[in-house]
Amino acid sequence: MSVLLVDRTPIELRIGRVEDGAVTRLHHEYPSRGELRLGALVRARVERFEPRLGGAFCTVAGRDAFLPVPKGKPPARGSMMLASVRREAIGEKAAQIGLNAALHLPGITVFEGEDGFVFKPGPLTVPETEKASRREAAERMAKAVFAEGEEGVLGSPDPLIRSLMNVLDAGTREVHVTDPDLVPLLNETLAPLGIEVVAGNPRPLRSALDEAEEGALARTAPLPGGGRIVFDETEALTAIDVDLGRQDGRSKKGAAARATEDVFASLDRQSALRSLGGQIVLDLPRAAIRSPKIVRERLSKALSHGGRPSVPAVTGEGICVAIAPRSVPSLLERLTEASGGDVRPGRRLRSDVLAARAYRALEAALLADRSAQIRLTCAERAAPYLEASAPALAGRYGPRFRVEPAPMESFDVR
């Protein structure tokens, strides 16, 4: 069974999936970026067709996207295509969109067929008593979605529902939210499918997400039996090194065998939390490579959160090479940028991420003392996001705070 934690503010949306008491997946969105997010339905305008690349360069609301096109069916320049985002923009690569778009909902998926709509099950099971009404509602939404319209990102399904689809699974039974205003919207969609939506205490919910986020941004992750895993992400690949540390009371061979079990158990969670993909090089202790076949199977399973990976090489020296499907940027790329070094050397939090953290700290202070006047001093680069969100915060807690930009790289609430 899994539980989803949903924390939405005017600056940021965070969703975490909790399994066995630990956050195992994270999803972040920042509305101000206008990104083409995985699974979103879009109407794209064709700018030019490139036969050598087998696709067309398109624009979606000012964003570039690449559309692979079947051989022999080049689209006309200026034509409008209904598509879905198959891969988000990563680094300098534009987002990739695909034809045969589908409307994905928690209980049902709708395709446009030659003779009408085609309905298939969604990730959640729909009770027999709800199937007819769910199908009718999905068909009404599909008619609006598949009708002709202007270039841009479609508003159906609701962006929050589309975001939930990235972390929802068949075992989800509860959704806990920090914003009570989300309960009616989510209940309408999820309650008939047997999922309880609860407005929880923001403090422990956010604390769980914060802890998982900080751990996933850290360069190292501790191993249960001692030692650590070191993650180094570059544009070309992700290098993962295993440091056994001191293994008191164990032989070198025994320590390596135990560490191998710990490594793959930890890597399973860490690769999903960090959204790792692309080329991955893992350096295991030589003594851990007792069976390359078993190592290949374990590594393939640990990196399967985004699809089935390939593991072309496992050497006797402990070097493993894997290629994992990658449809979204890594968490490090999503939340940080190349400048400064407050997260890692050469990486600092993006301005909207820093603003979101300051917003949560300010809201916590307003909740802790409902009569106090609060001052938030923040980095100048984060101030515009906080000032834009101030009316929403004032509407809920009153004008009991002020935001003061300052030449700093963090924030302070007093």
C-alpha positions, 0 to 999 in steps of 0.5 A: 500500500502507498500513500501520496503526500501533496504539498501545493503553494502558489510557487511550487507543487510537490508530491511524494509517494510513501511506501513502508514508511519512507518516501520513495518517489518525488515529483516537483512542478513550478508553474512560473517555468511554463515547462512541457511536463511529462504526460501533458496533452498539447497542440503543437504548431509544426515549424519545419520538417527534417527528413534526416531526423525523421521528425518535425520541429514544433512550438508549443506556447513558445516552447520548442519540441521535437515530434517524431513522424512516421516515414512517408507522412511529413506534416505541413508547415504551420499545421496543428498537431494534437500530441502528448509530451513523451520526454521533457526538455533535458539540458539543451535537448528540447522536449519530445512529443508524440502522436496518438495522444491519449487522455490519461485519468486515474481509472480510465484511458481514452484514445481516439480511434478511427470509429470513435473513442477507445477506452482502456483501464487506467492505473486504478481499478474502477468499481463496477457501480462506477464504470458507466458514469466514469466512462461517460465523464471521460467521453465528455472530457475527451470530446473537448480535448480532441476537438480543434483548438489553439496552440498550447498546453491543454487544461484537461485533465486538471494539471494536479490530476495529471501530476498525480498520474506520475506517482499514482500506482495500483497500491495507492489508498490515501492522499494527504494534502496540506491545502484543504482547498484541494480536497473537493477536487481530488475527492471528486476524482479519487473517492469513487476509486476507493482512495481517501483524501485527507487534509493533513497537518502541513508541518509533518507532511512537509517535514517528510518531503523536506527530508526526502528532498534533502537526502536526494540532493545530497552527493552521498547516501549512507549504507545501512551496514556502513559505508556510503554511495557517492553520486556524481552527475554530469551532462554525459553520465552519472557516476556512482561509486561505492565506498565500503568504509570500515567493516569491523568484524567482517572479512573483506569478502564478507564485507563486500557481499553484505555491501552489495546487498545494501547497495542494490537495496539503496540504489533502488530507492535512490535512483527513483528519488533522484530521477536518474537515467541515461548512461550510468556507470557503477563502480562496485568492489571487485569482491562483489562481482561473484556472478556478473549475471546476478549483478546485471539482473540486480542492477537492471531491477534497481534502475527500472523506475523509468522503464526497462534499462539495458546493462551492456557491461559488467566487468570483473573489475567491478565496473558496471555500465547501464543505460536507463530510460530517461523521460524527465530531468534528474532532481538535481537538474530540476531543483538546482542550477550551475552557480555558487555552491550552497547545495553542492560545489558549483550548484545552487538552488534555483530562484523559484525553489529557494522562494518556495522554501522561504514561502513554507517557512513564512507560512509555518511562522504565521501558523505558529503565532496567529497574532504576530507580525512576521518579517521575511528577509530573502535573497533578491532573486527569490523576492519576485516569486514571493511578492507574486504569491503574497496576496494568496498568503494574505488572503488566508492569514491576513496582512501580518507579514512583509517581504524584504529583499536583501543581498543574501543567498538564503532567507530569514523569518522573524 
